[in-house]
Amino acid sequence: MQTPLRIEIPPFPYGKRIAVTLSFDDGHTFDRRTVEAFNRWGLKATFNLNSGTLGRSGIKPADGEWKPIDASEVADLYRGHEVAIHTVSHPWLQKLDASQIATEVLEDRKALEDLVGYPVRGMAYPFGGYNQQVIDILRGLGVVYCRTVESAEWCFPPKEPLAWAATAHQYAENPTVPERFEKIYANARYNGVFFIWGHSFEFHQRNDWEGLERIFKPLSGKPDVWYCTNIELFDYEAARRRLVIAANRKSVCNPSALPVDISVDGKLMAIPGGQLVSLAEEGSAPART
């Protein structure tokens, strides 16, 4: 194999040109209907939960009740999605002192990890409220990102991961979420993240469960879209930034645990996690399948 002329690192795995990620807050019973629909359509979301408000009786509230889900159903309900921090009791964090901020975040994280069995590293701010003190504390607690209620057309990668703006709220208007997505998807040169946030209870509150399909189904089923959780997006970005391409373009080292895709003279290849791959030897670089 000849030395490649150009090696590029695409923004998303599998050569996808757009990433779609979703974020829902609070963990009410209405999430069941949302999760079922997302699973059917192949969408992935992050669900930000308040551990202190979850039911602890072991009895699941009936569908449609305006109640938090029971802790006993968290692992199964959100399997395949991401569970993330929303604090223990949903306070305005910027109104608390440092010790209370740390307690609200760390205790929520530990309680959720006990339920799902994996490290919980993402977060959304209650009420969207934060300040620099809150950001500094979260960084010290190992929180990878924190979603705000702000909007930004180009939302990823954020300059400050702990003040992460989404593309839009689920009920955004002029344009609506499907209209926004249609516009970017129709642009063959668009490479970016489409990130929508909201609450399942808003469909109930507005008597608009038809809105779940109207808003989100148009985002699904696109072959050139990567459907991912919030943390998967950040983890892949971190892995691709750590990729080391030799100056002579004859080898690539991937020190991260995740496989990362590269484009070698237009041919997509996967660089496995923890491996050094020679690009100058025939058959040494695995093609992406």
Secondary structure, DSSP 8 states (H G I E B T S, - for coil): ----S-EE--SSGGG-SEEEEEEEES-BTTHHHHHHHHHHHT--EEEEE-TTTSB-SS----TT-SSB-BGGGHHHHTTTSEEEE--SS---GGGS-HHHHHHHHHHHHHHHHHHHSS---EEE-GGG---HHHHHHHHHTT--EEEEEEE-SS-SS-SSGGGEEESEETT--SS-HHHHHHHHHH-TT--EEEEEEE-THHHHHTT-THHHHHHHGGGS--TTEEE--HHHHHHHHHHHHH-EE-TTSSEEEE-SSS-EEEEETTEEEEE-TTEEEESSSTT-S-B--
